[in-house]
């Protein structure tokens, strides 16, 4: 596997890479993961790291011009390990990994599978790295088109992205396989509200008697963090029984300061980066969960964790949210933080929200188990290997 990111970093595509690798190992396959120098090692996984760029040793997330140098170094590392390992198949994650994989698969005559989780240029626009319609955007759009049209087989985490690959980039439908993100429902499961739960709540500094709105993910404008805080301010202006547990990274201090400016610092807790292994305990504190992500093309794996934990979930009305939550989701108009606040309050005060959470968990168990997606990946491997 080629993972052009700081694997493992407890969020997003990292979780997909981790769970895919764990499933493949569980059924007897050997998996080597080539990734950036930064990141956290995971027990039981063969992780090979590239050299770091000396002028940017702290890179973690997002589009950046430094990423080009990192991808060159990753490509060289992957080339060395390709020669040593001699894998049966190359699995390139996201567009940069797909591009490196295209080169390696041709050099070594190995089948290639590209695992994409959104649009390359769409993400760069979301991160304000490119201006839509500008010269750089057109250049990267052509690069993205070249990558996806050259890929012999593409896995994609959302049905929306599968449709976009065919309608916007001209991919043949038979080359695109929808393999959704999934969740380990044995690990992500509701916790009893016992002494341990009370202790965790106390450790987080959350006063008693408050209903908790929980968020776990990246903290950034395109993730809707600004909107979440504005919604919190609107609600806390007339209610004192709410608390917002906003976990994740980066930009923690920025959002703490924003909460203070909005007058809701006493109703917000920012625990910072949370290890993947600790995520179920943190999410168990919530009464409802929220995902105000703005992107219309990227996946939203956090929704699956919320569902597995039995948390009623409020999300912006974007296709990916509907894909996972279906009719069980509570939807706010995209980009409307006032509607977001209204939907959060409505859900918190809904007497039947416990039943809604139970039905969401049942949906996760029935449709989004990693064994289901893992078997589909193996089917694609078999087809590519002939």
Wavefront OBJ file of the C-alpha trace (Angstrom):
o trace
v 0.000 0.000 0.000
v 1.159 3.528 -0.798
v -0.153 6.051 1.734
v 0.895 9.653 0.928
v 0.025 10.970 4.363
v 1.453 10.989 7.890
v 0.127 7.531 8.709
v -1.129 6.825 11.332
v -2.815 10.033 12.490
v -6.177 8.911 13.930
v -8.564 10.491 11.395
v -10.072 10.285 7.930
v -8.230 8.309 5.270
v -5.819 6.988 7.921
v -8.636 4.976 9.465
v -9.593 3.505 6.086
v -5.986 2.510 5.398
v -5.636 1.001 8.875
v -8.840 -1.018 8.771
v -8.220 -2.259 5.226
v -4.735 -3.431 6.224
v -6.033 -5.088 9.391
v -8.709 -6.966 7.476
v -6.270 -8.137 4.796
v -3.867 -9.380 7.474
v -6.698 -11.108 9.338
v -7.399 -13.308 6.307
v -3.755 -14.227 5.769
v -2.298 -11.566 3.468
v 0.951 -9.674 4.001
v 0.649 -5.887 3.776
v 3.477 -3.362 3.500
v 2.535 0.307 3.936
v 4.823 2.974 2.450
v 4.136 6.381 3.985
v 5.629 9.722 5.071
v 8.261 10.095 7.780
v 5.756 11.574 10.235
v 3.041 9.489 11.854
v 2.377 6.958 14.597
v 3.420 3.331 14.267
v 0.699 0.707 14.738
v 1.425 -2.673 16.303
v 1.251 -5.535 13.835
v 1.633 -3.457 10.669
v 4.711 -3.340 8.426
v 5.162 0.411 7.945
v 8.027 1.738 5.797
v 8.689 5.477 6.132
v 10.263 7.831 3.606
v 12.844 10.455 4.456
v 11.493 13.766 5.699
v 11.995 17.166 4.125
v 14.383 19.117 6.393
v 12.505 22.418 6.111
v 9.091 21.027 7.159
v 9.390 18.349 9.834
v 6.001 18.992 11.463
v 3.662 18.485 8.478
v 0.458 16.642 9.422
v -2.605 17.541 7.362
v -3.902 19.488 4.392
v -2.794 20.653 0.986
v 0.647 22.280 0.931
v 3.372 23.031 -1.581
v 5.715 21.056 0.709
v 3.653 17.956 -0.060
v 5.153 17.790 -3.551
v 8.631 17.230 -2.104
v 7.227 14.705 0.365
v 5.569 12.775 -2.447
v 8.838 12.664 -4.417
v 10.608 11.233 -1.360
v 7.746 8.797 -0.809
v 7.982 7.682 -4.424
v 11.693 6.923 -4.010
v 11.004 5.027 -0.790
v 8.197 3.059 -2.434
v 10.509 2.212 -5.342
v 13.132 0.804 -2.945
v 10.555 -1.226 -1.061
v 8.926 -2.427 -4.267
v 12.268 -3.974 -5.217
v 12.697 -5.553 -1.778
v 9.170 -6.817 -1.158
v 8.095 -7.717 -4.715
v 4.363 -7.502 -3.921
v 1.674 -9.270 -5.917
v -0.402 -6.093 -6.197
v 0.035 -2.343 -5.656
v -2.679 -0.464 -3.737
v -2.315 3.320 -4.050
v -4.293 5.505 -1.663
v -5.594 8.947 -2.694
v -4.472 10.586 -5.918
v -0.799 11.025 -5.037
v -0.532 7.355 -4.068
v -2.336 6.415 -7.261
v 0.184 8.410 -9.328
v 3.148 6.755 -7.600
v 1.415 3.408 -8.003
v 0.948 3.961 -11.742
v 4.708 4.363 -12.163
v 5.606 1.364 -9.983
v 3.015 -0.951 -11.489
v 4.401 -0.312 -14.966
v 8.033 -0.630 -13.902
v 7.409 -3.962 -12.181
v 4.468 -5.245 -14.243
v 2.209 -5.549 -11.213
v -1.554 -4.959 -11.129
v -2.695 -1.684 -9.573
v -5.726 -0.665 -7.543
v -6.265 3.041 -6.777
v -8.211 3.925 -3.623
v -9.732 7.425 -3.866
v -11.789 9.251 -1.252
v -12.778 12.419 -3.044
v -11.637 14.849 -5.709
v -8.002 16.002 -5.669
v -8.853 19.476 -6.938
v -12.022 19.611 -4.851
v -10.008 19.064 -1.685
v -7.410 21.653 -2.729
v -10.181 24.216 -3.222
v -11.739 23.274 0.142
v -8.356 23.832 1.803
v -8.022 27.234 0.038
v -4.877 25.959 -1.685
v -6.366 26.641 -5.136
v -8.848 29.158 -6.496
v -11.572 27.448 -8.480
v -11.232 28.262 -12.189
v -7.727 29.712 -11.871
v -4.709 28.571 -13.943
v -3.368 26.328 -11.168
v -6.796 24.783 -10.697
v -7.017 23.938 -14.402
v -3.518 22.406 -14.296
v -4.289 20.176 -11.314
v -7.657 19.298 -12.800
v -5.883 17.945 -15.891
v -3.468 16.022 -13.645
v -6.388 14.532 -11.732
v -8.070 13.537 -14.976
v -4.876 11.872 -16.207
v -4.545 9.874 -12.974
v -8.112 8.580 -12.863
v -8.255 7.779 -16.575
v -4.959 5.886 -16.375
v -5.910 3.863 -13.298
v -6.881 0.322 -14.315
v -9.227 -0.051 -11.325
v -10.490 2.516 -8.840
v -11.981 1.970 -5.409
v -13.988 4.878 -4.045
v -15.430 5.407 -0.583
v -18.676 7.101 -1.626
v -21.304 6.455 -4.278
v -21.228 10.185 -5.068
v -17.540 10.059 -5.953
v -18.120 6.958 -8.065
v -20.711 8.903 -10.063
v -18.414 11.957 -10.379
v -15.544 9.833 -11.674
v -17.767 8.635 -14.503
v -19.718 11.820 -15.258
v -17.000 14.471 -14.713
v -13.794 12.607 -15.520
v -14.938 10.129 -18.144
v -14.059 6.928 -16.269
v -15.758 3.774 -17.473
v -18.231 2.508 -14.833
v -16.787 -1.016 -14.946
v -13.422 0.354 -13.746
v -14.935 1.989 -10.639
v -15.853 -0.048 -7.557
v -17.784 1.520 -4.688
v -16.165 0.265 -1.465
v -17.648 2.336 1.375
v -15.844 3.340 4.525
v -16.925 1.101 7.374
v -16.641 0.843 11.150
v -15.678 -1.781 13.717
v -18.968 -2.006 15.609
v -17.461 -4.183 18.339
v -14.958 -1.459 19.252
v -17.256 1.486 18.568
v -20.189 0.527 20.769
v -22.253 2.307 23.438
v -20.713 2.404 26.925
v -22.573 2.064 30.223
v -22.973 5.331 32.094
v -21.230 4.002 35.179
v -18.502 5.287 37.524
v -15.883 5.046 34.773
v -18.072 7.146 32.484
v -18.632 9.707 35.252
v -14.877 9.856 35.906
v -14.132 10.506 32.230
v -16.728 13.256 32.125
v -15.216 14.795 35.254
v -11.705 14.556 33.778
v -12.960 16.486 30.758
v -14.150 19.257 33.057
v -17.783 18.974 31.981
v -20.204 20.211 34.663
v -22.986 17.885 35.775
v -26.494 18.280 34.430
v -25.462 19.314 30.932
v -26.460 17.623 27.688
v -23.379 17.015 25.553
v -22.980 17.680 21.835
v -19.886 15.806 20.656
v -17.701 16.332 17.581
v -14.577 14.344 16.712
v -12.512 15.158 13.636
v -10.302 17.771 12.081
v -10.774 21.329 13.299
v -10.911 23.558 10.233
v -13.159 25.993 8.420
v -14.046 23.521 5.659
v -15.022 20.991 8.344
v -17.566 23.496 9.650
v -15.867 24.086 13.018
v -16.559 27.828 12.808
v -20.230 27.088 12.160
v -20.390 24.674 15.082
v -19.098 27.328 17.470
v -21.538 29.922 16.144
v -24.358 27.422 16.620
v -23.103 26.780 20.160
v -23.131 30.511 20.897
v -26.686 30.856 19.605
v -27.920 27.982 21.772
v -26.012 28.898 24.918
v -27.400 32.430 24.715
v -30.727 31.064 25.979
v -29.764 27.704 27.535
v -27.305 26.842 30.282
v -27.761 23.048 30.151
v -25.606 22.395 27.057
v -21.944 21.538 26.588
v -19.974 21.131 23.361
v -17.185 18.548 23.405
v -15.134 19.444 20.315
v -12.263 16.991 19.911
v -9.557 16.864 17.266
v -6.795 18.906 15.690
v -5.171 21.103 14.309
v -5.983 24.746 15.187
v -7.037 23.919 18.753
v -5.881 27.231 20.224
v -7.510 29.175 17.395
v -10.893 27.637 18.165
v -10.478 27.991 21.920
v -9.915 31.689 21.288
v -12.943 31.839 18.988
v -15.112 30.173 21.655
v -13.905 32.770 24.150
v -14.699 35.625 21.766
v -18.194 34.213 21.197
v -18.759 33.957 24.941
v -19.152 30.160 25.051
v -15.765 29.077 26.427
v -17.431 27.847 29.646
v -19.690 25.610 27.549
v -16.950 24.139 25.315
v -14.189 21.610 25.910
v -11.350 21.134 23.405
v -9.381 17.998 24.384
v -7.201 18.225 21.264
v -5.947 15.225 19.334
v -7.579 11.952 20.395
v -5.993 8.577 19.689
v -8.138 6.263 17.570
v -8.141 3.725 20.409
v -9.548 6.346 22.791
v -12.245 7.627 20.434
v -15.057 5.275 21.581
v -14.711 6.370 25.214
v -14.762 10.036 24.236
v -17.766 9.644 21.943
v -19.637 7.774 24.678
v -19.896 11.065 26.580
v -22.145 12.553 23.916
v -25.925 12.753 23.900
v -25.901 13.706 20.215
v -23.134 14.028 17.619
v -22.602 16.614 14.922
v -20.837 16.754 11.543
v -21.062 20.208 9.935
v -18.634 19.302 7.126
v -19.017 21.601 4.125
v -17.445 19.497 1.359
v -19.799 17.938 -1.157
v -17.243 15.421 -2.464
v -15.096 14.157 0.428
v -16.060 11.181 2.573
v -17.160 11.578 6.183
v -16.053 8.498 8.089
v -16.797 10.130 11.441
v -20.500 9.599 10.724
v -19.988 5.839 10.889
v -18.321 6.095 14.291
v -21.222 8.201 15.540
v -23.703 5.661 14.180
v -21.925 2.694 15.755
v -21.925 4.490 19.113
v -25.694 4.912 18.868
v -25.514 8.704 18.724
v -28.311 10.674 17.030
v -26.431 12.663 14.402
v -26.940 16.152 13.023
v -25.139 16.864 9.742
v -25.160 19.383 6.959
v -27.346 18.356 4.048
v -24.721 17.029 1.633
v -24.870 13.807 -0.419
v -22.309 11.886 1.659
v -24.294 12.491 4.848
v -27.406 11.037 3.229
v -25.397 8.103 1.910
v -24.421 6.987 5.410
v -27.255 8.229 7.618
v -30.134 7.774 5.190
v -33.550 8.690 6.553
v -32.190 8.408 10.108
v -30.044 11.538 9.839
v -31.017 14.984 11.085
v -30.085 17.458 8.363
v -29.383 21.183 8.498
v -29.193 23.345 5.387
v -25.601 23.306 4.139
v -23.646 26.289 5.409
v -26.487 27.594 7.610
v -25.230 27.622 11.210
v -28.544 28.982 12.489
v -30.363 25.975 11.052
v -27.609 23.783 12.499
v -28.309 25.250 15.949
v -32.034 24.657 15.518
v -31.523 21.011 14.510
v -29.150 20.373 17.416
v -31.682 21.755 19.896
v -34.559 19.842 18.332
v -32.637 16.563 18.514
v -31.445 17.095 22.092
v -35.021 17.741 23.223
v -36.527 14.842 21.251
v -37.874 12.224 23.721
v -37.285 9.405 21.210
v -33.638 10.228 20.434
v -32.518 7.037 22.197
v -34.532 4.976 19.720
v -33.045 6.978 16.831
v -29.532 6.217 18.088
v -30.334 2.506 18.348
v -31.584 2.416 14.757
v -28.428 4.194 13.551
v -26.281 1.576 15.278
v -28.296 -1.219 13.672
v -27.759 0.415 10.270
v -23.996 0.551 10.867
v -23.922 -3.121 11.872
v -25.959 -4.248 8.881
v -24.418 -2.156 6.100
v -21.011 -0.823 7.166
v -19.007 -3.683 8.639
v -15.357 -3.854 7.524
v -15.676 -7.543 6.669
v -18.132 -6.593 3.903
v -15.831 -4.010 2.327
v -12.793 -6.221 2.900
v -14.304 -9.060 0.879
v -15.134 -6.628 -1.939
v -11.518 -5.426 -2.000
v -10.309 -9.026 -2.294
v -12.731 -9.566 -5.186
v -11.226 -6.548 -6.987
v -7.701 -7.833 -6.311
v -8.639 -11.207 -7.796
v -10.096 -9.579 -10.907
v -6.984 -7.443 -11.438
v -4.631 -10.382 -10.948
v -6.536 -12.422 -13.483
l 1 2 3 4 5 6 7 8 9 10 11 12 13 14 15 16 17 18 19 20 21 22 23 24 25 26 27 28 29 30 31 32 33 34 35 36 37 38 39 40 41 42 43 44 45 46 47 48 49 50 51 52 53 54 55 56 57 58 59 60 61 62 63 64 65 66 67 68 69 70 71 72 73 74 75 76 77 78 79 80 81 82 83 84 85 86 87 88 89 90 91 92 93 94 95 96 97 98 99 100 101 102 103 104 105 106 107 108 109 110 111 112 113 114 115 116 117 118 119 120 121 122 123 124 125 126 127 128 129 130 131 132 133 134 135 136 137 138 139 140 141 142 143 144 145 146 147 148 149 150 151 152 153 154 155 156 157 158 159 160 161 162 163 164 165 166 167 168 169 170 171 172 173 174 175 176 177 178 179 180 181 182 183 184 185 186 187 188 189 190 191 192 193 194 195 196 197 198 199 200 201 202 203 204 205 206 207 208 209 210 211 212 213 214 215 216 217 218 219 220 221 222 223 224 225 226 227 228 229 230 231 232 233 234 235 236 237 238 239 240 241 242 243 244 245 246 247 248 249 250 251 252 253 254 255 256 257 258 259 260 261 262 263 264 265 266 267 268 269 270 271 272 273 274 275 276 277 278 279 280 281 282 283 284 285 286 287 288 289 290 291 292 293 294 295 296 297 298 299 300 301 302 303 304 305 306 307 308 309 310 311 312 313 314 315 316 317 318 319 320 321 322 323 324 325 326 327 328 329 330 331 332 333 334 335 336 337 338 339 340 341 342 343 344 345 346 347 348 349 350 351 352 353 354 355 356 357 358 359 360 361 362 363 364 365 366 367 368 369 370 371 372 373 374 375 376 377 378 379 380 381 382 383 384 385 386
